[in-house]
């Protein structure tokens, strides 16, 4: 982690230590960033975090098993743990209202875990970016794309040659065919490899449907998804949007799994515009 802001810690309900970093105006609207599978809070990139910090009080979380947070032996299959982690961070920061929760990929599922357990009292709105909202066989809100399917099961292997080969197309999907993103692509690939193979596997070892939750949400939600997402199929985003009563949608033509990598300025502008409407 760099000098983007203080590094802080919160303790989950099973005593897992959750690490996060804070930047921006302490009096600004809290924007809580939750990264995806086998990534960390570093995935957003320093320039985007700095840009968002000019508009928000940014809280960028390392999910359990990722980044600098603890990686317990088990508990990844329990939605209560994921909900408890996010709740602990909000409590540690004294956030009891007005938060904007933004989840990329698996981060969307964690947001749903939290809302199912704790409701929307502390939350003004949510943003789902290339996100899943449910997980398990047959769950429309968790449909993965070609790159993710190709990566399984090799992506969970402990043998480096197997894992690196399997994760190749997944890593490319995070940036897509965007010129000048080679350095960022390597950084994201590095984050994936630094996530323990057992954690990469454990995150898929659960089944939960949040369709009823989405249909009953009383907060505005912004669904942002690339039309060519090969990790989380765009149909997963459209499915979530079809259920949410107060939804705004933005589908980026030709963009893969990392909209904020493909066009960080547009990403920041669209998130900011949604926040202004809360």
Secondary structure in CASP SS format (residue, H / E / C, confidence):
PFRMAT SS
TARGET T0000
AUTHOR 0000-0000-0000
METHOD secondary structure of the structure
MODEL  1
X C 1.00
X C 1.00
X C 1.00
X C 1.00
X C 1.00
X C 1.00
X E 1.00
X E 1.00
X E 1.00
X E 1.00
X E 1.00
X C 1.00
X C 1.00
X C 1.00
X C 1.00
X C 1.00
X E 1.00
X E 1.00
X E 1.00
X E 1.00
X E 1.00
X E 1.00
X E 1.00
X E 1.00
X C 1.00
X C 1.00
X C 1.00
X C 1.00
X C 1.00
X E 1.00
X E 1.00
X E 1.00
X E 1.00
X E 1.00
X C 1.00
X C 1.00
X C 1.00
X C 1.00
X C 1.00
X C 1.00
X H 1.00
X H 1.00
X H 1.00
X H 1.00
X C 1.00
X H 1.00
X H 1.00
X H 1.00
X H 1.00
X H 1.00
X H 1.00
X H 1.00
X H 1.00
X C 1.00
X C 1.00
X C 1.00
X E 1.00
X E 1.00
X E 1.00
X E 1.00
X E 1.00
X C 1.00
X C 1.00
X C 1.00
X C 1.00
X C 1.00
X C 1.00
X C 1.00
X C 1.00
X C 1.00
X C 1.00
X C 1.00
X C 1.00
X C 1.00
X C 1.00
X C 1.00
X C 1.00
X C 1.00
X H 1.00
X H 1.00
X H 1.00
X H 1.00
X H 1.00
X H 1.00
X H 1.00
X H 1.00
X H 1.00
X H 1.00
X H 1.00
X H 1.00
X H 1.00
X H 1.00
X C 1.00
X C 1.00
X C 1.00
X C 1.00
X C 1.00
X C 1.00
X E 1.00
X E 1.00
X E 1.00
X E 1.00
X E 1.00
X E 1.00
X C 1.00
X H 1.00
X H 1.00
X H 1.00
X H 1.00
X H 1.00
X H 1.00
X H 1.00
X H 1.00
X H 1.00
X H 1.00
X H 1.00
X H 1.00
X H 1.00
X C 1.00
X C 1.00
X C 1.00
X C 1.00
X E 1.00
X E 1.00
X E 1.00
X E 1.00
X E 1.00
X E 1.00
X E 1.00
X C 1.00
X C 1.00
X C 1.00
X C 1.00
X C 1.00
X E 1.00
X C 1.00
X C 1.00
X C 1.00
X C 1.00
X H 1.00
X H 1.00
X H 1.00
X C 1.00
X E 1.00
X C 1.00
X H 1.00
X H 1.00
X H 1.00
X H 1.00
X H 1.00
X H 1.00
X C 1.00
X C 1.00
X H 1.00
X H 1.00
X H 1.00
X C 1.00
X C 1.00
X C 1.00
X H 1.00
X H 1.00
X H 1.00
X H 1.00
X H 1.00
X H 1.00
X H 1.00
X H 1.00
X H 1.00
X H 1.00
X H 1.00
X H 1.00
X H 1.00
X H 1.00
X H 1.00
X H 1.00
X C 1.00
X C 1.00
X C 1.00
X C 1.00
X C 1.00
X C 1.00
X H 1.00
X H 1.00
X H 1.00
X H 1.00
X H 1.00
X H 1.00
X H 1.00
X H 1.00
X H 1.00
X H 1.00
X H 1.00
X H 1.00
X H 1.00
X C 1.00
X C 1.00
X H 1.00
X H 1.00
X H 1.00
X H 1.00
X H 1.00
X H 1.00
X C 1.00
X C 1.00
X C 1.00
X C 1.00
X C 1.00
X E 1.00
X C 1.00
X C 1.00
X H 1.00
X H 1.00
X H 1.00
X H 1.00
X H 1.00
X C 1.00
X C 1.00
X C 1.00
X C 1.00
X E 1.00
X E 1.00
X E 1.00
X E 1.00
X E 1.00
X E 1.00
X E 1.00
X C 1.00
X C 1.00
X C 1.00
X C 1.00
X C 1.00
X E 1.00
X C 1.00
X H 1.00
X H 1.00
X H 1.00
X H 1.00
X H 1.00
X H 1.00
X H 1.00
X H 1.00
X H 1.00
X H 1.00
X C 1.00
X C 1.00
X C 1.00
X E 1.00
X E 1.00
X E 1.00
X E 1.00
X E 1.00
X E 1.00
X C 1.00
X C 1.00
X C 1.00
X C 1.00
X C 1.00
X C 1.00
X H 1.00
X H 1.00
X H 1.00
X H 1.00
X C 1.00
X H 1.00
X H 1.00
X H 1.00
X H 1.00
X H 1.00
X H 1.00
X H 1.00
X H 1.00
X H 1.00
X H 1.00
X H 1.00
X H 1.00
X H 1.00
X C 1.00
X C 1.00
END
